[in-house]
Amino acid sequence: MSAVGPKVAYVKRQAQTRNHTCHWPGCTQQVPPAMWGCRPHWYSLPLALRTRIWKTFAPGQEKTGLPSREYVAAAKAAQDWIQDQLASASKGANP
């Protein structure tokens, strides 16, 4: 399953089955394990990163705990982007 549409439908059907928070650093919002993060933080990511996460997401990986290397790389790219944004914001606050 590589098309995004069926993946979106799958994720939307998933329930909160365990403790799982948004992957945005410091966010404590609970989200279903199939979701990367809460709505505000998901849409804070650039479209290219969201697309990369969708393309590499395999439905069920949240149940098996075995995401692909490609998904892990996409998730790391998102974290790297977030850290860059936070660092830039921090520098702007303290010239």
C-alpha positions in Angstrom: 0.0 0.0 0.0 1.9 3.0 -1.2 -0.9 5.5 -2.1 -1.5 8.1 0.5 -5.3 8.1 0.4 -5.8 4.5 1.8 -3.1 5.3 4.5 -5.0 8.4 5.6 -8.2 6.4 5.9 -6.4 3.7 7.9 -4.9 6.3 10.3 -8.2 8.0 10.8 -9.8 4.7 11.8 -7.2 4.0 14.5 -8.1 4.4 18.1 -6.0 5.5 21.1 -4.8 2.1 22.2 -1.9 3.0 24.4 0.1 5.9 25.8 1.4 7.7 22.7 2.2 11.4 22.5 2.7 13.7 19.6 6.3 13.5 18.3 6.8 17.3 18.5 9.4 17.9 21.2 7.7 18.9 24.5 4.1 18.2 23.2 2.1 16.0 25.6 -1.0 15.7 23.4 -2.1 12.1 23.3 -2.6 10.8 19.7 -3.4 7.3 18.4 -0.2 5.4 17.8 -0.7 5.4 14.0 -0.5 9.2 14.0 2.8 11.1 13.9 1.5 13.9 16.0 -1.3 16.3 17.0 -3.0 18.3 14.2 -1.3 21.6 14.9 2.2 20.1 15.0 1.6 17.8 12.0 0.6 20.8 9.9 3.6 22.8 11.2 5.8 20.4 9.3 6.6 21.4 5.7 4.5 19.5 3.1 7.6 17.8 1.8 8.3 16.2 5.2 4.6 15.2 5.7 4.6 13.6 2.3 7.8 11.7 3.0 6.3 10.4 6.3 3.1 9.3 4.5 5.0 7.6 1.7 7.1 5.6 4.1 4.4 4.8 6.6 3.2 1.2 6.5 -0.2 0.6 8.1 0.3 -1.7 11.1 3.8 -0.6 11.9 2.5 1.1 15.0 1.2 -2.3 16.2 4.3 -4.3 15.4 6.8 -1.6 16.4 8.8 -2.3 13.3 8.8 0.8 11.0 10.9 0.6 7.9 14.3 2.2 7.7 12.8 4.7 5.3 10.1 5.7 7.8 12.7 6.1 10.6 14.8 8.3 8.3 11.7 10.4 7.4 10.8 10.8 11.1 14.4 11.8 11.9 14.3 14.3 9.1 11.2 15.8 10.7 12.9 16.0 14.1 16.0 17.6 12.5 13.8 20.2 10.8 12.0 20.9 14.1 15.3 21.3 15.9 16.5 23.7 13.2 13.3 25.8 13.6 13.6 25.8 17.4 17.2 26.9 17.2 16.4 29.6 14.7 13.6 30.9 16.9 15.9 30.8 19.9 18.5 32.9 18.1 15.9 35.4 17.0 14.7 35.8 20.6 18.3 36.4 21.9 20.2 38.5 19.3 
